[in-house]
Amino acid sequence: MRETAYINGNGGWQMKKELRIMEFLLQHADNHTVSFHMPGHKGSAIYKRFGYDEFLEKFMDCDITEIPGADNLFQAEGIIKAVQDKYRELYDVSHSYLLINGTSGGIIASILAAVPAGGQLVMARNCHKSVFNALTLGGIRPVYAYPQLIPEYGISGEITCKEIEKCLAENPEASAVILPSPNYYGVCSDIAAIAEVVHRYGKVLIVDQAHGAHLKFFEEDMPVSAEDAGADIVINSIHKTLASFTQSAVLNLNSNRVDRYVLDDKLQAIQSTSPSYLLMASLDINASILELHGSTLMKEWAENLDYFYSEAAKICAMDDSTHSQKPNLEFLTGLKNFDRSKINIDSGGLSMTAAQLEEALIKRGIVPELTTGNILMLMTGIGNTREDYDRLLSALKQIIRERRQQLGSSSPSPSAQKGASHTDSVLMSRAQVPLSPTPKKTQLFAIPKKWKRIPLIEAEGKICASSIIPYPPGIPLVCPGEMLDKDTIAYIKALRDAGEKVIGVNENGEVAVGFDE
């Protein structure tokens, strides 16, 4: 830990131990925790396994700019073009772009290329915030397509082709459709069916496949990739589940419905003019690993998932409880069109919240990706080993045993029963909550460029500047540019009074709204 000089209250100098980014990262590396969160490489082991030690050793010396021979990301003709061509072959698309501003940059550029300024975009209501940023930049008007709700768990499910067709039929001016698939929990929409509908209407389909860059390379038991399903543009966060560095991604152009040179121009406008060669090198390494060892790694990954789910079922069935119905965890393996590399656990059967389960796992050296209500999600990746899954199984076994002992001989409460735990608690807490009102205003020109925070109870008639999202189910209740009316405010207040988490309302009960000077 470095020593930092600072002035004390008497004007004298003292030395203070200060933890900053570098020290935190080094401490984290030394802790040897098991990563069930992004990025997908899970550390240096996968690079060392396939002979990339020299790159790791000379990491700093590889941090360069566009020197002679290094090519140029925005007019790729040499070494960068070779990597882009490799991804084009791997994903079997017409053209691939390396992204150093993450999938977010690719999403913004794709929307601006597919939708004219002031035009309309059909978008999933559970889209990433980068989509809203694109709307603001392009003056684009949104038309919302709503995902289905998986009621027994209170999480967002697929977006149906029927929902997309309804939006397109009612909004013929829309130029394109964008949706995430898989969503954060691993639920995929039927992209092939949606693509057929979108193309029948003469529109462009953009898929945010940030959480599914790996789908193309699994041979079975996984949803089909958006590229194979016929989407026009697919943006993949290679770093989330595969072997590149955080912030690196790939955009795949899969048809001629979007002008490639317009897309080139938008990418140049969005991405940094000082692209990191370290990020691009990690994309190069990932492409080589997939080309040379992808089949082996995907087979190992699939076998490890089979092993984990099988052993987890045995742990849940172990007879070490005095309960007639053993308190247990539930694994969400029966979801429709589901990417099983996302391990979703309902903790309610042990009368625990997901946050409590997360804390118990972290104490045992396991770091998950996401907690929402009673749902904890562990994100597996190409770099996870059998040892990682064994450590996770061991931790879960300990937690189940300890929790059963803590619960003693009493039966779990009705709200903590298997399968119904999360939903029942939500429904009970929301029993007196009015139905969510339909947003009254969605014109994008109303998205505030200037905003301030004011108390929620004073926000009636104001235009929202930041999404307000109840969790669960994780669908935005109010999006930027929509008006906060009396019914909406009452609903948000009722949720908060019931103890529900509402993102976009701070600890002081304030929301971000626009104002005119």
C-alpha positions as CSV (number, residue, x, y, z in Angstrom):
1,M,0.0,0.0,0.0
2,R,1.4,3.4,-1.0
3,E,2.0,6.3,1.4
4,T,0.2,9.5,0.5
5,A,1.0,12.9,2.0
6,Y,-1.8,15.0,3.2
7,I,-2.3,18.1,5.4
8,N,-3.8,17.5,8.8
9,G,-6.2,19.8,10.7
10,N,-3.3,21.8,12.2
11,G,-1.7,22.5,8.8
12,G,1.1,19.9,9.4
13,W,2.0,17.0,7.1
14,Q,1.3,13.4,7.9
15,M,1.6,10.2,6.0
16,K,-1.5,8.1,5.3
17,K,-1.8,4.6,4.0
18,E,-4.1,4.7,1.0
19,L,-5.7,1.9,-1.0
20,R,-6.1,2.8,-4.6
21,I,-6.8,0.9,-7.9
22,M,-3.4,-0.7,-8.3
23,E,-3.3,-2.0,-4.7
24,F,-6.8,-3.2,-4.8
25,L,-6.1,-5.2,-8.0
26,L,-3.0,-6.7,-6.6
27,Q,-4.7,-7.7,-3.3
28,H,-7.6,-9.2,-5.4
29,A,-5.1,-11.2,-7.5
30,D,-3.4,-12.5,-4.3
31,N,-6.7,-13.6,-2.8
32,H,-7.1,-16.4,-5.4
33,T,-10.9,-16.1,-5.3
34,V,-12.9,-18.1,-7.8
35,S,-14.5,-15.9,-10.5
36,F,-18.1,-16.6,-11.4
37,H,-18.4,-13.1,-12.8
38,M,-17.2,-11.5,-15.9
39,P,-14.6,-11.4,-17.6
40,G,-14.8,-14.9,-19.1
41,H,-11.1,-15.6,-19.2
42,K,-11.1,-15.9,-15.3
43,G,-7.4,-14.9,-15.1
44,S,-4.1,-15.6,-16.7
45,A,-4.3,-19.5,-16.5
46,I,-6.0,-19.8,-19.9
47,Y,-3.3,-17.7,-21.6
48,K,-0.6,-19.7,-20.0
49,R,-2.3,-22.9,-20.9
50,F,-2.1,-22.1,-24.6
51,G,1.4,-20.5,-24.7
52,Y,0.8,-16.8,-24.4
53,D,3.2,-16.3,-21.4
54,E,5.4,-14.0,-23.4
55,F,2.6,-11.6,-24.1
56,L,1.8,-11.5,-20.3
57,E,5.4,-11.0,-19.5
58,K,5.9,-8.1,-22.0
59,F,2.5,-6.6,-21.4
60,M,3.7,-3.0,-20.8
61,D,6.0,-3.1,-23.8
62,C,3.1,-4.1,-26.0
63,D,1.2,-0.9,-25.1
64,I,1.7,1.1,-28.3
65,T,0.0,3.5,-30.7
66,E,-0.3,3.5,-34.5
67,I,3.4,3.2,-35.2
68,P,4.5,2.0,-38.7
69,G,3.3,-1.5,-39.3
70,A,0.7,-1.4,-36.5
71,D,-2.3,-0.8,-38.9
72,N,-5.2,1.5,-38.0
73,L,-8.5,0.4,-36.5
74,F,-10.5,2.8,-38.6
75,Q,-8.9,1.9,-41.9
76,A,-7.8,-1.6,-41.2
77,E,-5.6,-3.1,-44.0
78,G,-2.9,-5.1,-42.2
79,I,-2.7,-6.8,-38.8
80,I,-6.0,-5.5,-37.5
81,K,-7.8,-6.5,-40.7
82,A,-6.3,-10.0,-40.3
83,V,-8.0,-10.3,-36.9
84,Q,-11.3,-8.9,-38.1
85,D,-11.2,-11.4,-41.0
86,K,-10.6,-14.2,-38.5
87,Y,-13.7,-13.2,-36.6
88,R,-15.7,-13.0,-39.8
89,E,-14.7,-16.6,-40.5
90,L,-15.4,-17.8,-36.9
91,Y,-18.9,-16.3,-36.8
92,D,-19.5,-16.9,-40.6
93,V,-20.7,-13.3,-41.3
94,S,-20.1,-10.8,-44.0
95,H,-17.8,-8.5,-42.0
96,S,-16.5,-8.2,-38.4
97,Y,-15.3,-5.1,-36.5
98,L,-13.1,-5.1,-33.4
99,L,-14.5,-2.8,-30.7
100,I,-12.5,-1.2,-27.9
101,N,-15.4,0.7,-26.4
102,G,-17.2,-2.5,-25.6
103,T,-20.5,-3.6,-26.9
104,S,-21.9,-0.3,-25.8
105,G,-20.0,1.5,-28.5
106,G,-21.1,-1.1,-31.1
107,I,-24.8,-0.7,-30.0
108,I,-24.7,3.1,-30.4
109,A,-23.0,3.0,-33.8
110,S,-25.4,0.3,-35.1
111,I,-28.5,2.3,-34.1
112,L,-27.1,5.5,-35.6
113,A,-26.3,3.6,-38.8
114,A,-29.7,1.9,-39.1
115,V,-32.0,4.7,-38.0
116,P,-32.1,8.2,-39.5
117,A,-31.9,11.2,-37.2
118,G,-35.4,11.8,-35.8
119,G,-36.6,8.3,-36.8
120,Q,-38.2,5.5,-34.9
121,L,-36.7,2.4,-33.3
122,V,-38.5,-0.6,-31.9
123,M,-36.6,-1.5,-28.8
124,A,-37.0,-3.9,-25.9
125,R,-38.0,-2.2,-22.7
126,N,-35.2,-4.0,-20.9
127,C,-32.5,-2.8,-23.3
128,H,-29.1,-1.6,-22.0
129,K,-28.7,2.0,-21.2
130,S,-26.4,2.4,-24.2
131,V,-29.5,2.1,-26.4
132,F,-31.0,5.1,-24.6
133,N,-27.7,7.0,-25.2
134,A,-28.0,6.3,-28.9
135,L,-31.6,7.6,-28.9
136,T,-30.4,10.8,-27.3
137,L,-27.5,11.2,-29.8
138,G,-29.7,10.6,-32.8
139,G,-32.9,12.3,-31.7
140,I,-34.6,8.9,-32.2
141,R,-38.1,8.1,-30.9
142,P,-38.4,4.8,-29.1
143,V,-41.3,2.2,-29.5
144,Y,-41.1,-0.2,-26.6
145,A,-41.4,-4.0,-26.9
146,Y,-42.0,-5.6,-23.6
147,P,-40.4,-8.9,-22.4
148,Q,-42.5,-11.5,-20.8
149,L,-42.3,-12.0,-17.1
150,I,-41.3,-15.3,-15.6
151,P,-43.7,-15.0,-12.7
152,E,-42.4,-17.8,-10.4
153,Y,-39.0,-16.0,-10.2
154,G,-40.0,-12.4,-10.9
155,I,-37.4,-12.0,-13.7
156,S,-37.6,-10.9,-17.3
157,G,-38.1,-13.6,-19.9
158,E,-38.1,-13.6,-23.7
159,I,-39.5,-11.0,-26.1
160,T,-41.9,-12.8,-28.4
161,C,-42.1,-12.3,-32.2
162,K,-45.8,-11.5,-31.7
163,E,-44.8,-8.5,-29.5
164,I,-42.3,-7.4,-32.2
165,E,-44.9,-7.7,-35.0
166,K,-47.4,-5.7,-33.0
167,C,-44.9,-2.9,-32.6
168,L,-44.0,-2.9,-36.3
169,A,-47.6,-3.0,-37.4
170,E,-48.5,-0.1,-35.3
171,N,-45.4,1.9,-36.1
172,P,-44.6,1.6,-39.8
173,E,-42.1,4.5,-39.6
174,A,-39.7,2.4,-37.5
175,S,-36.5,1.6,-39.3
176,A,-35.0,-1.1,-37.0
177,V,-35.6,-3.3,-34.0
178,I,-33.1,-3.9,-31.2
179,L,-33.3,-6.4,-28.3
180,P,-30.9,-8.2,-25.9
181,S,-30.6,-12.0,-26.3
182,P,-29.6,-13.6,-24.1
183,N,-30.7,-11.3,-21.3
184,Y,-28.7,-11.0,-18.1
185,Y,-30.1,-14.2,-16.7
186,G,-29.5,-16.2,-19.9
187,V,-33.0,-16.2,-21.3
188,C,-32.9,-16.0,-25.1
189,S,-35.6,-14.8,-27.5
190,D,-36.5,-16.7,-30.6
191,I,-34.3,-14.6,-32.9
192,A,-35.0,-16.7,-36.0
193,A,-38.7,-16.1,-35.7
194,I,-38.2,-12.4,-34.9
195,A,-35.8,-12.0,-37.8
196,E,-38.5,-13.4,-40.2
197,V,-41.0,-10.9,-38.9
198,V,-38.6,-7.9,-39.0
199,H,-37.4,-8.7,-42.5
200,R,-40.9,-9.2,-43.7
201,Y,-41.6,-5.6,-42.7
202,G,-38.5,-4.5,-44.4
203,K,-36.7,-3.5,-41.3
204,V,-33.2,-4.1,-39.7
205,L,-32.7,-6.4,-36.8
206,I,-29.9,-5.5,-34.3
207,V,-29.2,-8.0,-31.5
208,D,-27.3,-7.1,-28.3
209,Q,-25.6,-10.4,-27.8
210,A,-23.3,-9.1,-25.1
211,H,-24.0,-12.1,-22.9
212,G,-23.9,-14.7,-25.6
213,A,-20.6,-14.4,-27.6
214,H,-20.0,-18.1,-26.8
215,L,-23.3,-19.4,-28.2
216,K,-21.9,-19.8,-31.8
217,F,-19.3,-22.3,-30.6
218,F,-21.4,-24.7,-28.6
219,E,-22.4,-27.7,-30.6
220,E,-25.6,-28.7,-28.7
221,D,-27.8,-27.9,-25.7
222,M,-27.6,-24.2,-26.2
223,P,-29.8,-21.6,-27.9
224,V,-28.8,-20.8,-31.5
225,S,-26.6,-17.7,-31.9
226,A,-28.1,-14.5,-33.3
227,E,-25.8,-14.7,-36.3
228,D,-27.1,-18.2,-37.2
229,A,-30.6,-17.0,-36.6
230,G,-30.4,-14.3,-39.2
231,A,-30.0,-11.0,-37.3
232,D,-28.5,-8.2,-39.5
233,I,-26.1,-6.8,-36.8
234,V,-24.9,-8.7,-33.8
235,I,-22.7,-7.1,-31.1
236,N,-20.8,-9.6,-28.8
237,S,-19.0,-8.8,-25.6
238,I,-16.2,-11.2,-26.2
239,H,-14.8,-10.3,-22.8
240,K,-17.9,-11.4,-20.8
241,T,-17.7,-15.1,-21.5
242,L,-14.7,-15.7,-23.7
243,A,-11.0,-14.9,-23.4
244,S,-10.4,-11.3,-24.2
245,F,-9.9,-8.3,-21.9
246,T,-12.7,-6.3,-20.3
247,Q,-14.0,-3.6,-22.7
248,S,-13.2,-5.6,-25.9
249,A,-16.0,-6.7,-28.2
250,V,-16.8,-7.6,-31.7
251,L,-19.5,-6.3,-34.0
252,N,-20.7,-8.7,-36.7
253,L,-22.4,-7.4,-39.9
254,N,-24.5,-10.2,-41.2
255,S,-26.4,-8.7,-44.2
256,N,-26.4,-5.8,-46.6
257,R,-29.5,-4.2,-45.0
258,V,-27.2,-1.6,-43.3
259,D,-24.6,0.2,-45.4
260,R,-21.2,-1.0,-44.2
261,Y,-19.6,2.4,-44.9
262,V,-22.2,4.3,-42.9
263,L,-21.5,1.8,-40.1
264,D,-17.8,2.5,-40.5
265,D,-18.4,6.2,-40.1
266,K,-20.5,5.8,-37.0
267,L,-18.0,3.5,-35.4
268,Q,-15.3,6.1,-36.0
269,A,-17.5,8.8,-34.4
270,I,-18.2,6.7,-31.3
271,Q,-14.9,4.9,-30.5
272,S,-11.7,6.3,-29.1
273,T,-9.2,7.7,-31.6
274,S,-6.5,6.1,-29.4
275,P,-7.6,2.4,-29.5
276,S,-5.8,0.1,-27.1
277,Y,-3.5,-2.4,-28.8
278,L,-3.7,-4.4,-25.6
279,L,-7.4,-4.9,-26.0
280,M,-7.1,-5.7,-29.7
281,A,-4.3,-8.1,-29.0
282,S,-6.5,-9.9,-26.5
283,L,-9.2,-10.2,-29.2
284,D,-6.5,-11.6,-31.5
285,I,-5.5,-14.2,-28.8
286,N,-9.1,-15.1,-28.2
287,A,-9.6,-15.7,-31.9
288,S,-6.6,-18.0,-32.1
289,I,-7.7,-19.9,-29.0
290,L,-11.2,-20.4,-30.5
291,E,-9.7,-21.4,-33.9
292,L,-7.2,-23.9,-32.5
293,H,-8.8,-25.1,-29.3
294,G,-12.4,-24.0,-29.4
295,S,-13.9,-27.4,-29.9
296,T,-12.0,-28.8,-26.9
297,L,-12.8,-25.9,-24.7
298,M,-16.5,-25.9,-25.5
299,K,-16.7,-29.6,-24.8
300,E,-14.9,-29.1,-21.4
301,W,-17.3,-26.2,-20.6
302,A,-20.4,-28.3,-21.5
303,E,-19.1,-31.2,-19.5
304,N,-18.3,-29.0,-16.5
305,L,-21.8,-27.6,-16.6
306,D,-23.3,-31.1,-16.8
307,Y,-21.1,-32.1,-13.9
308,F,-22.1,-29.1,-11.8
309,Y,-25.8,-29.4,-12.2
310,S,-25.7,-33.1,-11.5
311,E,-23.6,-32.7,-8.4
312,A,-25.7,-29.7,-7.2
313,A,-28.9,-31.8,-7.4
314,K,-27.2,-34.5,-5.2
315,I,-26.2,-31.9,-2.7
316,C,-29.7,-30.5,-2.5
317,A,-31.0,-34.1,-2.0
318,M,-28.6,-34.9,0.8
319,D,-30.5,-36.2,3.9
320,D,-29.0,-34.2,6.7
321,S,-32.1,-32.3,7.9
322,T,-34.8,-32.8,10.5
323,H,-37.3,-31.0,8.3
324,S,-40.0,-33.1,6.6
325,Q,-39.3,-30.9,3.6
326,K,-35.6,-30.1,3.5
327,P,-34.9,-26.3,3.1
328,N,-33.0,-26.0,-0.1
329,L,-31.7,-23.9,-3.0
330,E,-33.4,-24.1,-6.3
331,F,-31.5,-24.0,-9.6
332,L,-33.4,-22.4,-12.5
333,T,-32.6,-25.0,-15.1
334,G,-36.1,-25.4,-16.7
335,L,-36.4,-22.0,-18.3
336,K,-37.4,-21.8,-22.0
337,N,-34.6,-21.2,-24.5
338,F,-32.1,-20.8,-21.7
339,D,-28.3,-20.4,-21.8
340,R,-27.3,-22.8,-19.1
341,S,-23.9,-21.3,-18.7
342,K,-25.7,-18.7,-16.5
343,I,-26.1,-20.5,-13.1
344,N,-29.2,-18.9,-11.6
345,I,-30.1,-19.9,-8.0
346,D,-33.3,-19.1,-6.1
347,S,-32.2,-18.8,-2.4
348,G,-35.7,-18.4,-0.9
349,G,-36.0,-22.1,0.0
350,L,-33.2,-21.5,2.6
351,S,-35.0,-18.4,3.8
352,M,-32.1,-16.3,2.5
353,T,-32.0,-13.4,0.2
354,A,-29.7,-13.5,-2.8
355,A,-27.5,-10.9,-1.1
356,Q,-27.1,-13.1,2.0
357,L,-26.2,-16.1,-0.2
358,E,-23.7,-13.9,-2.1
359,E,-22.1,-12.9,1.2
360,A,-21.9,-16.5,2.3
361,L,-20.2,-17.5,-1.0
362,I,-17.7,-14.6,-0.9
363,K,-16.7,-15.7,2.6
364,R,-15.8,-19.0,1.0
365,G,-13.8,-17.4,-1.8
366,I,-16.5,-17.6,-4.5
367,V,-17.5,-14.3,-6.2
368,P,-20.8,-14.2,-8.1
369,E,-22.0,-11.8,-10.8
370,L,-25.4,-10.6,-9.8
371,T,-28.0,-10.7,-7.1
372,T,-31.7,-9.6,-7.6
373,G,-34.2,-10.3,-4.8
374,N,-33.9,-14.0,-4.2
375,I,-32.1,-14.8,-7.5
376,L,-28.3,-15.1,-7.5
377,M,-26.5,-15.5,-10.8
378,L,-23.1,-17.0,-11.3
379,M,-21.6,-16.3,-14.8
380,T,-19.4,-19.1,-16.0
381,G,-16.9,-18.6,-18.7
382,I,-14.4,-20.2,-21.0
383,G,-11.7,-19.9,-18.4
384,N,-13.5,-21.7,-15.6
385,T,-11.9,-25.1,-14.6
386,R,-13.3,-28.2,-13.0
387,E,-11.6,-27.1,-9.8
388,D,-13.7,-23.9,-9.9
389,Y,-16.9,-25.8,-10.1
390,D,-15.8,-28.2,-7.3
391,R,-15.0,-25.2,-5.0
392,L,-18.5,-23.8,-5.8
393,L,-20.1,-27.1,-5.0
394,S,-18.2,-27.4,-1.8
395,A,-19.3,-23.9,-0.8
396,L,-22.9,-24.5,-1.6
397,K,-22.9,-27.7,0.4
398,Q,-21.5,-26.0,3.4
399,I,-24.0,-23.2,3.1
400,I,-27.0,-25.5,2.8
401,R,-25.9,-27.6,5.8
402,E,-25.2,-24.6,8.0
403,R,-28.5,-22.9,7.0
404,R,-30.5,-26.1,7.8
405,Q,-28.8,-26.2,11.2
406,Q,-29.7,-22.6,11.8
407,L,-33.3,-23.2,10.8
408,G,-33.5,-26.0,13.3
409,S,-36.6,-28.2,13.3
410,S,-39.0,-25.5,12.2
411,S,-40.4,-25.7,8.7
412,P,-39.6,-22.9,6.2
413,S,-42.2,-20.2,5.9
414,P,-44.7,-20.4,3.1
415,S,-42.9,-17.5,1.3
416,A,-39.7,-19.6,1.4
417,Q,-41.0,-22.7,-0.2
418,K,-39.3,-24.0,-3.4
419,G,-40.2,-22.2,-6.5
420,A,-42.7,-19.8,-4.9
421,S,-40.4,-18.1,-2.5
422,H,-39.5,-15.1,-4.5
423,T,-42.8,-14.5,-6.1
424,D,-44.9,-15.0,-3.0
425,S,-42.8,-12.5,-1.0
426,V,-43.0,-10.0,-3.9
427,L,-46.8,-10.5,-4.2
428,M,-47.4,-10.1,-0.5
429,S,-45.3,-6.9,-0.3
430,R,-47.1,-5.5,-3.4
431,A,-50.6,-6.6,-2.3
432,Q,-51.7,-3.0,-1.7
433,V,-49.6,-1.5,-4.6
434,P,-51.7,-0.1,-7.5
435,L,-51.1,-1.5,-11.0
436,S,-48.2,0.0,-12.9
437,P,-49.5,2.8,-15.2
438,T,-48.6,2.8,-18.8
439,P,-46.0,5.5,-19.6
440,K,-47.8,8.6,-20.9
441,K,-45.0,10.2,-22.8
442,T,-42.2,8.6,-24.8
443,Q,-41.2,11.2,-27.4
444,L,-37.4,11.4,-27.4
445,F,-37.2,15.1,-27.8
446,A,-38.4,15.3,-24.2
447,I,-35.2,13.5,-22.9
448,P,-33.7,16.2,-20.7
449,K,-30.2,17.6,-21.6
450,K,-30.1,19.4,-18.2
451,W,-31.3,17.7,-15.1
452,K,-31.4,17.9,-11.3
453,R,-32.5,15.6,-8.4
454,I,-35.7,16.4,-6.6
455,P,-37.8,14.5,-4.1
456,L,-40.0,11.9,-5.8
457,I,-43.1,13.3,-4.2
458,E,-42.4,16.6,-5.9
459,A,-41.8,15.2,-9.3
460,E,-45.3,15.1,-10.7
461,G,-45.4,16.5,-14.2
462,K,-41.6,16.4,-14.6
463,I,-39.7,14.7,-17.3
464,C,-37.6,11.8,-16.1
465,A,-33.8,12.1,-16.9
466,S,-32.8,8.6,-15.8
467,S,-34.5,5.2,-15.9
468,I,-36.5,4.1,-12.8
469,I,-36.4,0.4,-12.5
470,P,-38.1,-1.8,-9.9
471,Y,-36.1,-5.0,-9.1
472,P,-37.8,-7.5,-9.6
473,P,-38.7,-7.7,-12.4
474,G,-36.0,-5.5,-13.8
475,I,-38.2,-3.8,-16.5
476,P,-37.9,0.0,-16.6
477,L,-41.0,1.6,-15.1
478,V,-40.1,5.0,-16.3
479,C,-37.5,5.7,-19.0
480,P,-35.7,8.9,-19.9
481,G,-38.0,11.3,-21.6
482,E,-41.2,10.0,-20.0
483,M,-43.4,12.1,-17.7
484,L,-43.7,11.2,-14.0
485,D,-47.5,11.4,-13.3
486,K,-49.4,11.0,-10.1
487,D,-50.2,7.3,-10.5
488,T,-46.6,6.4,-11.4
489,I,-45.2,8.3,-8.4
490,A,-47.8,6.5,-6.1
491,Y,-46.7,3.1,-7.5
492,I,-42.9,3.9,-7.0
493,K,-43.6,5.1,-3.5
494,A,-45.7,2.0,-2.7
495,L,-42.9,-0.3,-3.9
496,R,-40.3,1.5,-1.8
497,D,-42.6,1.5,1.3
498,A,-43.0,-2.3,0.8
499,G,-39.2,-2.7,0.9
500,E,-38.7,-3.3,-2.8
501,K,-35.5,-2.1,-4.5
502,V,-36.1,0.6,-7.1
503,I,-33.1,1.7,-9.0
504,G,-33.1,5.3,-10.1
505,V,-34.4,6.6,-6.7
506,N,-31.5,7.4,-4.4
507,E,-31.2,6.9,-0.7
508,N,-32.8,10.3,-0.1
509,G,-35.9,9.4,-2.1
510,E,-34.8,11.7,-5.0
511,V,-35.2,11.2,-8.8
512,A,-33.4,12.9,-11.7
513,V,-35.7,15.2,-13.7
514,G,-35.1,17.7,-16.5
515,F,-35.4,21.5,-16.0
516,D,-35.4,24.6,-18.2
517,E,-33.2,27.5,-17.3
